[in-house]
Amino acid sequence: MATVITQDRMGEAADVVLGGGVALVPTDTVYGLAVSPLAPEAVDRVFAMKGRPGSKNLPVMVGDVGAVPALGVDVNDAAQRLLSSELVPGPLTIAFGFGPGDERPEWLAGRVEVAVRIPAHDLLRGLLRRTGPLLVTSANRSGEPTAENLEAILASLLEPPDLVLDGGQLSSTPSTLINCRPVPPVVERVGAAAPETVERILHGA
């Protein structure tokens, strides 16, 4: 049985995640499974919980825009417009390439790009401020949609997480994913961000 953590116990939640635990966390869109990038055994557990091939890279979540440069990514003009927009923090995931200096952390070694999101959810951002960047993927069985409530999510996973941050009823619609590595950028997943808003931001209107 996973431990349910509330706002006043975020320090305890951070200790569990940094200690190699798996957390079920709310975002401003769907629930996700979060682990420390420095805990490879926890990453393996996430793949097992989802029944997903372990060869796929997981997205990264950070607490604020100021944490993005430390990932060593190339923030080009399109990415900067998105990061400065009303969609961040919020339902937008941005895929970056890496800068010429390649000052990425060791846990990003070997990747040609990384998908990064800054969620607009107080519980999760409170956790991220304590832990630093986390690897977070949608809390669903591979190939199936993400349920909107905790009971259904926990029933769908192949094994339970170590703790749960209860954000109540959420959405089944994921974030919008925009890959800013190519020029022009490519919308790789249409999600919760309105397409017209994305187009306006990318074209500087």
Buried (B, 14 or more C-beta within 10 A) or exposed (E): EBBEBEEEBBEEBBBBBBEBBBBBBBBBBBBBBBBBBBBEEBBEBBBBBBBBEEEEBBBBBBBEBEBBEEBBBBBBEBBEBBBEBEBBBBBBBBBBBBBEEEEBBEBBEEEEBBBBBBBBBEBBBBBBBBBBBBBBBBBBBBEEEBBBEBEEBBEBBEEBBBBBBBBEEBBBBBBBBBBBBEEEBEBEEEBBBEEEBBEEBBEEE
